[in-house]
Amino acid sequence: MQSKLFVLAAAFGAFVLNAAAWDYEGHHAVNEMALASLPANFPAFALTPEARTRITFLAGEPDRWRNVTSTRNGTGLALGHCSGPDHYLDLEDLKDYDLTPETLPPFRYVFVADIVKARLAHPERFPEIDPAKNSDHTRELSGFLPWAISENFQKLQSCFATLAALEKAGGTADEIANARQDILYVMGVMGHYVGDASQPLHATMYHHGWTTNNNPNHYGTSPTFHAWIDGTFFKKTGGIDMGRLLPKVVPAEKMATENPDAIFRAAVKFVVEDNQLVEPLYQLDKSGKLSNKGNAGAEGREFLEGRMLKSGQLLGSLWLTAWQTAPEDTFLERELQQRAAAAATNNPAATTPAQPANLRLKE
């Protein structure tokens, strides 16, 4: 099975990406590995060469939103405020809110309320924020990465439910085609956040050098360390070796969803595991194993590519699970049936394809 997955992915040009990991090319690789993990009976429209190109391109979409956000120039601040914190979760902050990973609420705004309550009750725990460095008002936050993953999972379930209703109850060809494009979009964008969750510096307060808590082990403090891990290391060492990674991909598996919070808890667990690798990552850097000199970075490459593979596997399983567990959209089915019945009786009040039933709101 692994060899078949490798051949399938390789057919779409998946070998060496000559640029940065967890920059666009790294996120592209995560989505590519996730696609390679999907079973042959996954909806065919999502497995065409054109769809694969779309899904892997969209892996970089959330970072492209960040490109227009500049706290210095004052541009894109609202977009940066609402989307920037979705890329990370500084787990060490949770203790200041009297929370643990196990007690995190599955709803992001309940978490925001917990932050507000802690800041009001214990202002001594929180250093003063420099307004000049907080024009997008994100310094008060610790990130929303597991919420971004679980919310996009539910969006994907909704997209599959919409498509199923349209196909079952008389959606037009245009409506079905648009519903399929919605699925590809959410699959691609969702992949970005799952990819972020395997980069250890997206799960820690030590994201741009070990610059707090006295640094007793004398780890690197350079603010460029994050960029080195995100992409420069691979750019300087020949790119991501997809020819080595793809044979390691195993088939996606359906995840447990009996508990309504199951996907959120799985996302939190994945981020916690990532946080546990923060110090090993700094140790690799300190010992020169993330160097681009000769073969010195071989162990570092193994570490980083292994993290991307973990994200690819989780992402494929999330896509598969969203498809297999999408609920039935009975409201949309009724609307479509009513539209068809009205059209059959030439009712002038009928909802026509020019007024798609799937755009009407449930009351």
C-alpha distance (Angstrom), angle and dihedral (degrees) to the residues before:
residue distance angle dihedral
M1 . . .
Q2 3.81 . .
S3 3.80 91.6 .
K4 3.81 90.8 50.4
L5 3.80 90.5 51.7
F6 3.79 90.0 50.1
V7 3.79 93.8 50.4
L8 3.79 91.7 47.4
A9 3.79 93.6 51.4
A10 3.79 93.5 41.6
A11 3.78 89.3 56.4
F12 3.78 87.6 68.5
G13 3.76 95.2 54.7
A14 3.79 99.0 -93.5
F15 3.77 105.5 154.6
V16 3.80 123.5 99.6
L17 3.79 121.5 1.9
N18 3.78 107.1 -159.5
A19 3.77 99.5 -149.5
A20 3.75 144.5 53.9
A21 3.80 128.7 -30.2
W22 3.79 114.3 -129.6
D23 3.74 86.0 13.1
Y24 3.82 110.3 92.7
E25 3.80 94.9 -64.6
G26 3.79 93.3 49.3
H27 3.79 92.8 50.6
H28 3.81 88.4 45.2
A29 3.82 87.7 54.9
V30 3.82 92.5 50.7
N31 3.81 91.9 52.8
E32 3.79 90.1 44.8
M33 3.79 92.2 54.1
A34 3.80 90.3 47.0
L35 3.80 89.9 53.8
A36 3.80 89.7 50.1
S37 3.81 89.7 55.7
L38 3.82 95.9 56.5
P39 3.81 120.5 106.2
A40 3.78 122.6 -113.4
N41 3.81 91.2 -110.5
F42 3.81 93.2 59.9
P43 3.83 108.7 117.8
A44 3.79 105.1 -65.6
F45 3.80 95.8 -139.2
A46 3.83 88.7 66.3
L47 3.81 93.6 53.3
T48 3.80 100.9 54.3
P49 3.81 118.3 112.3
E50 3.81 89.6 -110.1
A51 3.81 92.4 51.4
R52 3.80 92.2 47.5
T53 3.79 89.8 52.3
R54 3.80 90.3 50.4
I55 3.81 95.0 47.1
T56 3.79 94.3 47.9
F57 3.82 92.1 45.8
L58 3.80 90.2 52.8
A59 3.80 90.1 56.3
G60 3.80 86.0 84.6
E61 3.79 97.5 45.5
P62 3.83 99.3 100.5
D63 3.81 90.4 51.1
R64 3.80 90.2 50.0
W65 3.81 87.6 56.5
R66 3.80 87.2 56.6
N67 3.79 91.8 53.2
V68 3.80 91.4 76.0
T69 3.81 94.2 47.6
S70 3.79 112.7 96.8
T71 3.79 120.4 166.3
R72 3.79 87.4 -170.8
N73 3.80 95.9 54.1
G74 3.78 95.8 31.6
T75 3.81 94.4 -124.2
G76 3.79 127.2 137.9
L77 3.80 92.7 5.7
A78 3.80 96.5 144.5
L79 3.81 90.2 50.2
G80 3.80 90.9 47.0
H81 3.78 91.2 48.6
C82 3.80 95.0 52.5
S83 3.81 100.0 36.9
G84 3.80 107.7 25.6
P85 3.83 97.5 75.0
D86 3.82 90.3 51.9
H87 3.82 88.7 78.0
Y88 3.82 98.4 65.9
L89 3.79 150.2 17.8
D90 3.80 119.8 -151.3
L91 3.78 96.3 -147.7
E92 3.80 95.3 -171.6
D93 3.82 88.5 67.2
L94 3.80 93.6 65.4
K95 3.79 93.9 82.8
D96 3.81 89.1 61.1
Y97 3.80 88.4 59.9
D98 3.83 92.1 46.5
L99 3.79 88.6 -113.2
T100 3.79 135.9 124.7
P101 3.80 129.0 -162.0
E102 3.80 87.8 -100.0
T103 3.82 93.3 54.6
L104 3.80 97.7 45.1
P105 3.81 109.4 126.6
P106 3.82 115.7 -120.8
F107 3.82 91.3 -131.3
R108 3.79 116.3 77.8
Y109 3.79 96.7 -146.1
V110 3.80 91.7 52.0
F111 3.81 85.1 55.9
V112 3.82 89.4 49.9
A113 3.81 88.9 52.3
D114 3.81 89.1 51.3
I115 3.81 89.3 53.4
V116 3.80 92.0 49.9
K117 3.81 92.8 48.4
A118 3.80 92.0 49.8
R119 3.80 93.0 48.1
L120 3.80 91.2 50.8
A121 3.79 95.0 45.0
H122 3.82 98.0 41.5
P123 3.83 110.9 24.8
E124 3.80 89.3 158.6
R125 3.82 89.6 70.5
F126 3.79 94.0 62.2
P127 3.81 126.4 67.5
E128 3.75 117.6 -131.9
I129 3.80 114.1 -89.6
D130 3.80 118.8 -128.4
P131 3.83 106.0 -129.0
A132 3.80 90.2 -152.9
K133 3.82 88.8 64.7
N134 3.79 96.0 41.1
S135 3.78 107.3 59.7
D136 3.83 90.2 131.8
H137 3.84 90.1 49.7
T138 3.80 96.7 -129.2
R139 3.82 99.5 120.9
E140 3.81 89.6 85.7
L141 3.81 89.5 60.3
S142 3.80 132.9 75.9
G143 3.79 97.8 -155.0
F144 3.79 138.1 -90.8
L145 3.81 104.7 -128.0
P146 3.84 100.1 136.4
W147 3.80 90.1 44.9
A148 3.81 90.5 52.1
I149 3.81 89.3 53.6
S150 3.81 96.5 47.2
E151 3.81 93.9 42.8
N152 3.79 92.1 51.2
F153 3.79 89.1 47.7
Q154 3.79 89.4 57.5
K155 3.80 91.0 45.4
L156 3.79 87.9 55.4
Q157 3.81 91.2 49.7
S158 3.80 88.1 52.2
C159 3.81 91.4 49.8
F160 3.80 91.8 52.0
A161 3.82 90.1 47.2
T162 3.81 90.9 52.3
L163 3.79 92.2 49.8
A164 3.81 92.1 48.3
A165 3.81 91.3 51.4
L166 3.79 92.7 48.5
E167 3.80 92.3 48.8
K168 3.81 92.5 45.7
A169 3.80 101.8 42.2
G170 3.78 107.1 37.2
G171 3.78 108.9 -79.7
T172 3.78 115.0 172.9
A173 3.80 121.7 -106.6
D174 3.81 89.8 -107.7
E175 3.80 92.3 50.4
I176 3.80 91.7 50.2
A177 3.80 92.0 47.1
N178 3.81 91.1 50.7
A179 3.81 91.9 47.3
R180 3.79 89.4 53.8
Q181 3.79 90.9 51.0
D182 3.81 89.1 51.6
I183 3.81 88.9 56.3
L184 3.79 92.8 51.1
Y185 3.80 90.5 48.8
V186 3.80 95.2 52.2
M187 3.81 92.0 43.1
G188 3.79 90.6 54.1
V189 3.80 98.4 43.8
M190 3.80 93.0 42.9
G191 3.80 88.5 56.1
H192 3.77 90.9 63.8
Y193 3.79 93.4 62.9
V194 3.79 93.9 44.4
G195 3.81 86.5 52.0
D196 3.81 91.6 50.8
A197 3.80 89.3 52.9
S198 3.81 92.1 65.4
Q199 3.80 95.3 52.4
P200 3.84 104.1 89.9
L201 3.80 94.1 -147.4
H202 3.82 88.9 63.4
A203 3.81 90.5 62.9
T204 3.79 101.8 51.3
M205 3.77 147.3 60.9
Y206 3.83 87.1 -125.7
H207 3.78 91.3 72.4
H208 3.82 99.7 130.7
G209 3.78 101.7 32.4
W210 3.80 131.5 -41.5
T211 3.79 93.3 -77.2
T212 3.83 103.1 147.1
N213 3.82 139.6 56.2
N214 3.82 93.2 42.4
N215 3.84 94.1 -75.9
P216 3.83 95.1 -116.1
N217 3.81 93.3 -175.7
H218 3.79 93.6 51.1
Y219 3.79 96.6 -123.0
G220 3.77 121.4 174.3
T221 3.78 117.3 -70.8
S222 3.78 100.9 -170.9
P223 3.82 113.3 131.8
T224 3.80 87.7 -143.9
F225 3.81 92.7 65.3
H226 3.81 91.3 91.8
A227 3.81 91.5 54.4
W228 3.82 90.1 47.7
I229 3.81 90.8 56.3
D230 3.80 94.7 39.0
G231 3.76 92.8 55.5
T232 3.77 123.3 -40.6
F233 3.82 94.7 83.4
F234 3.80 92.4 59.0
K235 3.79 92.9 39.8
K236 3.81 89.0 56.1
T237 3.82 95.1 44.0
G238 3.80 104.3 48.4
G239 3.79 105.2 -82.8
I240 3.78 135.4 -84.1
D241 3.79 111.6 -37.0
M242 3.80 100.9 -134.4
G243 3.78 90.5 166.9
R244 3.79 87.2 66.5
L245 3.80 96.2 39.5
L246 3.80 102.8 47.1
P247 3.82 96.3 62.7
K248 3.82 86.8 58.7
V249 3.80 93.3 58.5
V250 3.81 113.4 110.0
P251 3.81 127.0 -164.0
A252 3.79 117.3 -76.7
E253 3.80 116.2 -106.8
K254 3.77 131.7 -147.7
M255 3.80 109.9 -105.8
A256 3.80 126.8 -138.7
T257 3.80 112.0 -92.8
E258 3.81 103.7 163.2
N259 3.80 90.0 110.1
P260 3.84 110.4 63.8
D261 3.82 88.8 -135.1
A262 3.81 95.1 47.4
I263 3.80 98.0 107.8
F264 3.79 92.3 45.4
R265 3.81 90.1 50.4
A266 3.81 90.3 48.9
A267 3.81 89.5 51.4
V268 3.81 91.7 49.5
K269 3.80 90.7 48.7
F270 3.80 90.4 51.8
V271 3.83 91.4 50.8
V272 3.82 91.2 47.5
E273 3.80 90.2 52.8
D274 3.80 88.1 50.2
N275 3.79 91.5 51.2
Q276 3.81 89.5 53.7
L277 3.81 87.8 62.4
V278 3.81 95.5 55.1
E279 3.81 95.0 92.4
P280 3.83 94.0 42.5
L281 3.81 87.0 53.5
Y282 3.80 91.7 52.7
Q283 3.80 89.3 46.2
L284 3.80 89.7 55.2
D285 3.78 89.0 51.7
K286 3.80 93.3 47.5
S287 3.80 92.0 50.8
G288 3.80 93.0 49.6
K289 3.80 94.7 -110.8
L290 3.79 92.7 127.8
S291 3.78 92.1 57.0
N292 3.78 124.9 124.4
K293 3.82 91.5 -145.0
G294 3.78 112.3 115.3
N295 3.79 112.1 -56.4
A296 3.80 94.5 -28.1
G297 3.78 92.8 110.9
A298 3.82 97.4 53.8
E299 3.80 93.8 106.9
G300 3.78 91.3 44.9
R301 3.80 90.7 51.3
E302 3.80 90.4 51.3
F303 3.80 89.6 51.6
L304 3.81 96.0 48.2
E305 3.80 96.8 42.2
G306 3.78 89.0 48.1
R307 3.80 89.5 56.8
M308 3.80 91.7 51.6
L309 3.79 90.1 49.8
K310 3.82 89.3 53.5
S311 3.79 90.0 54.7
G312 3.78 92.7 47.2
Q313 3.79 91.2 53.0
L314 3.81 93.9 47.3
L315 3.79 91.8 46.6
G316 3.79 93.5 51.9
S317 3.79 90.4 50.6
L318 3.81 91.4 48.8
W319 3.82 91.5 51.3
L320 3.79 91.3 47.5
T321 3.80 92.4 47.6
A322 3.80 93.5 48.1
W323 3.80 89.8 53.9
Q324 3.80 95.1 45.5
T325 3.82 95.6 44.7
A326 3.81 101.4 39.2
P327 3.82 108.0 135.8
E328 3.79 122.2 -125.0
D329 3.80 112.4 -95.6
T330 3.79 96.9 -140.2
F331 3.80 92.5 168.1
L332 3.79 93.0 59.1
E333 3.80 91.4 43.3
R334 3.82 90.4 55.6
E335 3.78 91.5 47.7
L336 3.79 91.3 51.6
Q337 3.79 92.1 46.9
Q338 3.79 90.9 50.5
R339 3.78 90.4 48.8
A340 3.78 91.0 51.9
A341 3.80 92.8 46.6
A342 3.79 92.3 49.3
A343 3.79 91.8 48.1
A344 3.80 90.0 50.2
T345 3.80 91.0 56.9
N346 3.83 92.8 43.2
N347 3.80 90.7 -118.0
P348 3.83 105.9 176.7
A349 3.81 89.1 -147.7
A350 3.80 91.6 60.4
T351 3.75 119.0 126.8
T352 3.80 104.5 -113.7
P353 3.80 129.6 -159.4
A354 3.81 85.8 -96.9
Q355 3.83 85.8 65.4
P356 3.82 101.8 40.7
A357 3.77 115.1 -147.0
N358 3.77 91.5 -140.8
L359 3.82 90.5 65.6
R360 3.78 94.2 59.6
L361 3.77 116.2 102.6
K362 3.76 124.5 -117.8
E363 3.80 109.9 -121.5
